[in-house]
């Protein structure tokens, strides 16, 4: 059962049916959302590798059912399992980052109407769209400086954290695309 699930996840998340284009090493879902938002697709995908990357069969891929609760990363086998853990963390008012691009619930829950389930952010298209919107806001604030925006995506107010994160994302970018 887990092998079937793994195959489905890898197909849906990592290979999205990679389009034959200049972003051929990037799953189509990432590149399409990035392009629509004026974000360099290779940078956006490198961020996902940093945020939720996990080794599967020797290959680093973003994992959709990743949570970071109070600074500790957890990867779940299913959306349902991740959702259960996420609901507990939210009810306990714990700091939690959600999904492929680790959206910080406490910072961004105000973007949603009352009663919105944070579990929706475990769904890749929704997580990617919100992450792109957040990154685009930081890119505007950084006056187009992509790497500054990368750091601010992670921590918009503490430059030492932003700089460290920026370096991690740059390493993924260089390994994968340079």
C-alpha atoms as an extended CHARMM CRD file, in Angstrom:
* protein
*
       178  EXT
         1         1  UNK       CA              0.0000000000        0.0000000000        0.0000000000  PROA      1               0.0000000000
         2         2  UNK       CA              2.7580000000        2.4310000000        0.9250000000  PROA      2               0.0000000000
         3         3  UNK       CA              4.5750000000        1.7680000000       -2.3830000000  PROA      3               0.0000000000
         4         4  UNK       CA              1.4150000000        2.6880000000       -4.3040000000  PROA      4               0.0000000000
         5         5  UNK       CA              1.0150000000        5.8440000000       -2.2260000000  PROA      5               0.0000000000
         6         6  UNK       CA              4.6830000000        6.7120000000       -2.7430000000  PROA      6               0.0000000000
         7         7  UNK       CA              4.3550000000        6.2930000000       -6.4980000000  PROA      7               0.0000000000
         8         8  UNK       CA              1.2750000000        8.5110000000       -6.5790000000  PROA      8               0.0000000000
         9         9  UNK       CA              2.9460000000       11.2110000000       -4.4870000000  PROA      9               0.0000000000
        10        10  UNK       CA              6.1270000000       11.1970000000       -6.5320000000  PROA      10              0.0000000000
        11        11  UNK       CA              4.1180000000       11.4280000000       -9.7280000000  PROA      11              0.0000000000
        12        12  UNK       CA              1.7840000000       14.1330000000       -8.4730000000  PROA      12              0.0000000000
        13        13  UNK       CA              4.2920000000       16.2380000000       -6.5550000000  PROA      13              0.0000000000
        14        14  UNK       CA              7.7110000000       15.7270000000       -8.0070000000  PROA      14              0.0000000000
        15        15  UNK       CA              7.0510000000       15.0780000000      -11.6290000000  PROA      15              0.0000000000
        16        16  UNK       CA              3.6070000000       16.6570000000      -12.1500000000  PROA      16              0.0000000000
        17        17  UNK       CA              4.2040000000       15.4580000000      -15.6960000000  PROA      17              0.0000000000
        18        18  UNK       CA              7.2000000000       17.7270000000      -16.2880000000  PROA      18              0.0000000000
        19        19  UNK       CA              6.5080000000       19.8160000000      -19.3350000000  PROA      19              0.0000000000
        20        20  UNK       CA              9.0260000000       19.8620000000      -22.1540000000  PROA      20              0.0000000000
        21        21  UNK       CA             10.2120000000       23.4120000000      -21.6220000000  PROA      21              0.0000000000
        22        22  UNK       CA             13.1940000000       25.3080000000      -20.2940000000  PROA      22              0.0000000000
        23        23  UNK       CA             12.1010000000       24.3150000000      -16.7890000000  PROA      23              0.0000000000
        24        24  UNK       CA             12.1890000000       20.5960000000      -17.5650000000  PROA      24              0.0000000000
        25        25  UNK       CA             13.8640000000       19.7540000000      -14.2440000000  PROA      25              0.0000000000
        26        26  UNK       CA             11.0520000000       21.4210000000      -12.3380000000  PROA      26              0.0000000000
        27        27  UNK       CA              7.6320000000       19.8670000000      -11.8510000000  PROA      27              0.0000000000
        28        28  UNK       CA              5.0750000000       21.6910000000      -13.9760000000  PROA      28              0.0000000000
        29        29  UNK       CA              2.9560000000       22.7510000000      -10.9870000000  PROA      29              0.0000000000
        30        30  UNK       CA              5.8810000000       24.6630000000       -9.5050000000  PROA      30              0.0000000000
        31        31  UNK       CA              6.9590000000       26.3320000000      -12.7320000000  PROA      31              0.0000000000
        32        32  UNK       CA              3.4320000000       27.3500000000      -13.7670000000  PROA      32              0.0000000000
        33        33  UNK       CA              2.6140000000       28.9210000000      -10.3970000000  PROA      33              0.0000000000
        34        34  UNK       CA              6.0130000000       30.6220000000      -10.2030000000  PROA      34              0.0000000000
        35        35  UNK       CA              5.7290000000       32.0690000000      -13.7190000000  PROA      35              0.0000000000
        36        36  UNK       CA              2.1740000000       33.3100000000      -13.0530000000  PROA      36              0.0000000000
        37        37  UNK       CA              3.5060000000       35.1730000000      -10.0210000000  PROA      37              0.0000000000
        38        38  UNK       CA              6.6800000000       36.5740000000      -11.5640000000  PROA      38              0.0000000000
        39        39  UNK       CA              8.9300000000       34.2970000000       -9.5270000000  PROA      39              0.0000000000
        40        40  UNK       CA             11.9410000000       32.4800000000      -10.9970000000  PROA      40              0.0000000000
        41        41  UNK       CA             10.7750000000       28.8180000000      -11.0980000000  PROA      41              0.0000000000
        42        42  UNK       CA             14.1990000000       27.3990000000      -10.2670000000  PROA      42              0.0000000000
        43        43  UNK       CA             14.3970000000       29.5480000000       -7.1410000000  PROA      43              0.0000000000
        44        44  UNK       CA             10.8360000000       28.6290000000       -6.1200000000  PROA      44              0.0000000000
        45        45  UNK       CA             11.5240000000       24.9090000000       -6.5040000000  PROA      45              0.0000000000
        46        46  UNK       CA             14.8340000000       25.2680000000       -4.6130000000  PROA      46              0.0000000000
        47        47  UNK       CA             12.8740000000       26.8040000000       -1.7450000000  PROA      47              0.0000000000
        48        48  UNK       CA             10.5470000000       23.7880000000       -1.7050000000  PROA      48              0.0000000000
        49        49  UNK       CA             13.5580000000       21.4680000000       -1.5540000000  PROA      49              0.0000000000
        50        50  UNK       CA             14.8470000000       23.3790000000        1.4600000000  PROA      50              0.0000000000
        51        51  UNK       CA             11.4810000000       23.5770000000        3.1860000000  PROA      51              0.0000000000
        52        52  UNK       CA             10.1880000000       20.0240000000        2.8060000000  PROA      52              0.0000000000
        53        53  UNK       CA             12.8030000000       18.0520000000        0.8900000000  PROA      53              0.0000000000
        54        54  UNK       CA             13.1820000000       14.4170000000        1.7760000000  PROA      54              0.0000000000
        55        55  UNK       CA             15.2730000000       11.6660000000        0.2230000000  PROA      55              0.0000000000
        56        56  UNK       CA             13.1850000000        9.0580000000       -1.5310000000  PROA      56              0.0000000000
        57        57  UNK       CA             14.9560000000        6.3520000000       -3.4460000000  PROA      57              0.0000000000
        58        58  UNK       CA             18.1240000000        8.4690000000       -3.4660000000  PROA      58              0.0000000000
        59        59  UNK       CA             16.3820000000       11.5490000000       -4.8060000000  PROA      59              0.0000000000
        60        60  UNK       CA             15.5980000000       14.7450000000       -2.9060000000  PROA      60              0.0000000000
        61        61  UNK       CA             11.9540000000       15.7030000000       -3.4210000000  PROA      61              0.0000000000
        62        62  UNK       CA              9.6040000000       18.1160000000       -1.6630000000  PROA      62              0.0000000000
        63        63  UNK       CA              7.1910000000       16.2140000000        0.5950000000  PROA      63              0.0000000000
        64        64  UNK       CA              3.6510000000       17.6350000000        0.8270000000  PROA      64              0.0000000000
        65        65  UNK       CA              2.7730000000       16.2440000000        4.2320000000  PROA      65              0.0000000000
        66        66  UNK       CA              5.5810000000       17.9360000000        6.1160000000  PROA      66              0.0000000000
        67        67  UNK       CA              4.9880000000       19.8540000000        9.3250000000  PROA      67              0.0000000000
        68        68  UNK       CA              7.4250000000       21.7460000000       11.4830000000  PROA      68              0.0000000000
        69        69  UNK       CA              6.0200000000       21.9300000000       14.9930000000  PROA      69              0.0000000000
        70        70  UNK       CA              7.9170000000       24.0800000000       17.4760000000  PROA      70              0.0000000000
        71        71  UNK       CA             11.0930000000       23.8080000000       15.3980000000  PROA      71              0.0000000000
        72        72  UNK       CA             10.9940000000       20.0440000000       14.8070000000  PROA      72              0.0000000000
        73        73  UNK       CA             10.2640000000       18.6140000000       11.3740000000  PROA      73              0.0000000000
        74        74  UNK       CA              7.8120000000       15.7610000000       10.8420000000  PROA      74              0.0000000000
        75        75  UNK       CA              7.0130000000       13.9460000000        7.6210000000  PROA      75              0.0000000000
        76        76  UNK       CA              3.7830000000       11.9780000000        7.4640000000  PROA      76              0.0000000000
        77        77  UNK       CA              2.7890000000        9.1250000000        5.1860000000  PROA      77              0.0000000000
        78        78  UNK       CA             -0.5840000000       10.6340000000        4.3670000000  PROA      78              0.0000000000
        79        79  UNK       CA             -2.4720000000       13.8910000000        4.2430000000  PROA      79              0.0000000000
        80        80  UNK       CA             -4.8880000000       12.5210000000        6.8590000000  PROA      80              0.0000000000
        81        81  UNK       CA             -2.0800000000       11.7600000000        9.3360000000  PROA      81              0.0000000000
        82        82  UNK       CA             -0.5160000000       15.1830000000        8.7940000000  PROA      82              0.0000000000
        83        83  UNK       CA             -3.9150000000       16.8400000000        9.1850000000  PROA      83              0.0000000000
        84        84  UNK       CA             -4.5220000000       15.1260000000       12.5280000000  PROA      84              0.0000000000
        85        85  UNK       CA             -1.1500000000       16.2940000000       13.8480000000  PROA      85              0.0000000000
        86        86  UNK       CA             -1.7230000000       19.7810000000       12.4380000000  PROA      86              0.0000000000
        87        87  UNK       CA             -5.1140000000       20.1240000000       14.1390000000  PROA      87              0.0000000000
        88        88  UNK       CA             -3.5600000000       19.1380000000       17.4830000000  PROA      88              0.0000000000
        89        89  UNK       CA             -0.7610000000       21.6790000000       17.0520000000  PROA      89              0.0000000000
        90        90  UNK       CA             -3.1660000000       24.4780000000       16.1040000000  PROA      90              0.0000000000
        91        91  UNK       CA             -5.5150000000       23.6920000000       19.0180000000  PROA      91              0.0000000000
        92        92  UNK       CA             -2.5130000000       23.7630000000       21.3800000000  PROA      92              0.0000000000
        93        93  UNK       CA             -1.4120000000       27.1220000000       19.8900000000  PROA      93              0.0000000000
        94        94  UNK       CA              1.9610000000       25.6780000000       18.9110000000  PROA      94              0.0000000000
        95        95  UNK       CA              4.1360000000       27.2490000000       16.2500000000  PROA      95              0.0000000000
        96        96  UNK       CA              3.5950000000       25.2290000000       13.0720000000  PROA      96              0.0000000000
        97        97  UNK       CA              4.7730000000       25.4140000000        9.4620000000  PROA      97              0.0000000000
        98        98  UNK       CA              2.7230000000       23.5340000000        6.8780000000  PROA      98              0.0000000000
        99        99  UNK       CA              3.3270000000       21.6420000000        3.6600000000  PROA      99              0.0000000000
       100       100  UNK       CA              5.6400000000       21.8680000000        0.6850000000  PROA      100             0.0000000000
       101       101  UNK       CA              6.7700000000       25.4290000000        1.3370000000  PROA      101             0.0000000000
       102       102  UNK       CA              6.2640000000       25.3900000000        5.1100000000  PROA      102             0.0000000000
       103       103  UNK       CA              3.7220000000       28.1810000000        5.4640000000  PROA      103             0.0000000000
       104       104  UNK       CA              3.8080000000       29.4950000000        9.0210000000  PROA      104             0.0000000000
       105       105  UNK       CA              0.2210000000       29.1990000000       10.2520000000  PROA      105             0.0000000000
       106       106  UNK       CA              0.4970000000       31.7850000000       13.0260000000  PROA      106             0.0000000000
       107       107  UNK       CA              1.8200000000       34.4220000000       10.6080000000  PROA      107             0.0000000000
       108       108  UNK       CA             -0.6110000000       33.7470000000        7.7710000000  PROA      108             0.0000000000
       109       109  UNK       CA             -3.8580000000       32.4630000000        9.2960000000  PROA      109             0.0000000000
       110       110  UNK       CA             -5.2800000000       35.9820000000        8.9990000000  PROA      110             0.0000000000
       111       111  UNK       CA             -5.3760000000       35.4990000000        5.2160000000  PROA      111             0.0000000000
       112       112  UNK       CA             -8.2470000000       33.0360000000        5.6480000000  PROA      112             0.0000000000
       113       113  UNK       CA            -11.8560000000       33.3780000000        6.7040000000  PROA      113             0.0000000000
       114       114  UNK       CA            -13.0430000000       32.1730000000       10.0980000000  PROA      114             0.0000000000
       115       115  UNK       CA            -13.4190000000       28.4060000000       10.2290000000  PROA      115             0.0000000000
       116       116  UNK       CA            -10.8560000000       27.7270000000        7.4970000000  PROA      116             0.0000000000
       117       117  UNK       CA             -9.0830000000       24.4380000000        8.1240000000  PROA      117             0.0000000000
       118       118  UNK       CA             -5.3000000000       24.7470000000        8.0700000000  PROA      118             0.0000000000
       119       119  UNK       CA             -5.2830000000       21.1930000000        6.6670000000  PROA      119             0.0000000000
       120       120  UNK       CA             -6.1350000000       22.6330000000        3.2660000000  PROA      120             0.0000000000
       121       121  UNK       CA             -2.5440000000       23.9250000000        3.1710000000  PROA      121             0.0000000000
       122       122  UNK       CA             -1.3620000000       20.3040000000        2.9830000000  PROA      122             0.0000000000
       123       123  UNK       CA             -2.7310000000       20.1540000000       -0.5660000000  PROA      123             0.0000000000
       124       124  UNK       CA              0.0980000000       20.9730000000       -2.9870000000  PROA      124             0.0000000000
       125       125  UNK       CA             -1.6970000000       23.3920000000       -5.3540000000  PROA      125             0.0000000000
       126       126  UNK       CA             -3.0560000000       25.4660000000       -2.4710000000  PROA      126             0.0000000000
       127       127  UNK       CA              0.2520000000       25.4640000000       -0.6050000000  PROA      127             0.0000000000
       128       128  UNK       CA              2.1680000000       26.4630000000       -3.7410000000  PROA      128             0.0000000000
       129       129  UNK       CA             -0.2550000000       29.2690000000       -4.6090000000  PROA      129             0.0000000000
       130       130  UNK       CA             -0.1230000000       30.8080000000       -1.1420000000  PROA      130             0.0000000000
       131       131  UNK       CA              3.6510000000       30.4170000000       -0.9350000000  PROA      131             0.0000000000
       132       132  UNK       CA              3.9890000000       32.1660000000       -4.3020000000  PROA      132             0.0000000000
       133       133  UNK       CA              1.7960000000       35.0060000000       -3.0740000000  PROA      133             0.0000000000
       134       134  UNK       CA              3.9010000000       35.3800000000        0.0960000000  PROA      134             0.0000000000
       135       135  UNK       CA              7.1370000000       35.2490000000       -1.8990000000  PROA      135             0.0000000000
       136       136  UNK       CA              5.8040000000       37.7820000000       -4.4060000000  PROA      136             0.0000000000
       137       137  UNK       CA              5.0670000000       40.1810000000       -1.5230000000  PROA      137             0.0000000000
       138       138  UNK       CA              8.6320000000       39.7800000000       -0.2630000000  PROA      138             0.0000000000
       139       139  UNK       CA              9.9820000000       40.2350000000       -3.7970000000  PROA      139             0.0000000000
       140       140  UNK       CA              8.1230000000       43.5290000000       -4.0620000000  PROA      140             0.0000000000
       141       141  UNK       CA              9.4330000000       44.6160000000       -0.6540000000  PROA      141             0.0000000000
       142       142  UNK       CA             12.9660000000       43.6460000000       -1.7920000000  PROA      142             0.0000000000
       143       143  UNK       CA             12.5160000000       45.7830000000       -4.9320000000  PROA      143             0.0000000000
       144       144  UNK       CA             13.0980000000       42.7970000000       -7.1990000000  PROA      144             0.0000000000
       145       145  UNK       CA             16.1370000000       41.3630000000       -5.3800000000  PROA      145             0.0000000000
       146       146  UNK       CA             15.2450000000       37.6820000000       -5.6440000000  PROA      146             0.0000000000
       147       147  UNK       CA             17.7680000000       36.3980000000       -3.1230000000  PROA      147             0.0000000000
       148       148  UNK       CA             16.8550000000       39.0150000000       -0.5550000000  PROA      148             0.0000000000
       149       149  UNK       CA             13.1950000000       37.9970000000       -1.0300000000  PROA      149             0.0000000000
       150       150  UNK       CA             14.1430000000       34.3340000000       -0.5250000000  PROA      150             0.0000000000
       151       151  UNK       CA             15.5740000000       35.1530000000        2.8850000000  PROA      151             0.0000000000
       152       152  UNK       CA             12.6300000000       37.3220000000        3.8200000000  PROA      152             0.0000000000
       153       153  UNK       CA             10.2050000000       34.5670000000        2.7950000000  PROA      153             0.0000000000
       154       154  UNK       CA             11.6870000000       32.5540000000        5.6500000000  PROA      154             0.0000000000
       155       155  UNK       CA             12.0700000000       35.3930000000        8.1420000000  PROA      155             0.0000000000
       156       156  UNK       CA             11.0360000000       38.8980000000        7.0960000000  PROA      156             0.0000000000
       157       157  UNK       CA             12.3530000000       40.6490000000       10.1970000000  PROA      157             0.0000000000
       158       158  UNK       CA             15.4760000000       38.8520000000       11.4160000000  PROA      158             0.0000000000
       159       159  UNK       CA             18.2640000000       39.2280000000        8.8720000000  PROA      159             0.0000000000
       160       160  UNK       CA             20.5640000000       36.6210000000       10.4330000000  PROA      160             0.0000000000
       161       161  UNK       CA             17.8650000000       33.9450000000        9.9660000000  PROA      161             0.0000000000
       162       162  UNK       CA             17.0600000000       35.2430000000        6.4860000000  PROA      162             0.0000000000
       163       163  UNK       CA             20.7300000000       35.1420000000        5.4490000000  PROA      163             0.0000000000
       164       164  UNK       CA             21.2210000000       31.5920000000        6.6840000000  PROA      164             0.0000000000
       165       165  UNK       CA             18.0750000000       30.3880000000        4.9070000000  PROA      165             0.0000000000
       166       166  UNK       CA             19.1370000000       32.1930000000        1.7280000000  PROA      166             0.0000000000
       167       167  UNK       CA             22.4230000000       30.2500000000        1.7650000000  PROA      167             0.0000000000
       168       168  UNK       CA             20.6100000000       26.9100000000        2.1510000000  PROA      168             0.0000000000
       169       169  UNK       CA             18.3130000000       27.6760000000       -0.7820000000  PROA      169             0.0000000000
       170       170  UNK       CA             21.2730000000       28.8290000000       -2.8980000000  PROA      170             0.0000000000
       171       171  UNK       CA             22.9770000000       25.4780000000       -2.2720000000  PROA      171             0.0000000000
       172       172  UNK       CA             19.9070000000       23.6010000000       -3.5330000000  PROA      172             0.0000000000
       173       173  UNK       CA             19.7620000000       25.9070000000       -6.5470000000  PROA      173             0.0000000000
       174       174  UNK       CA             23.4430000000       25.3850000000       -7.3710000000  PROA      174             0.0000000000
       175       175  UNK       CA             23.2780000000       21.5950000000       -6.9540000000  PROA      175             0.0000000000
       176       176  UNK       CA             20.2000000000       21.2420000000       -9.1020000000  PROA      176             0.0000000000
       177       177  UNK       CA             20.4760000000       23.9430000000      -11.7610000000  PROA      177             0.0000000000
       178       178  UNK       CA             24.0380000000       25.2420000000      -12.1550000000  PROA      178             0.0000000000
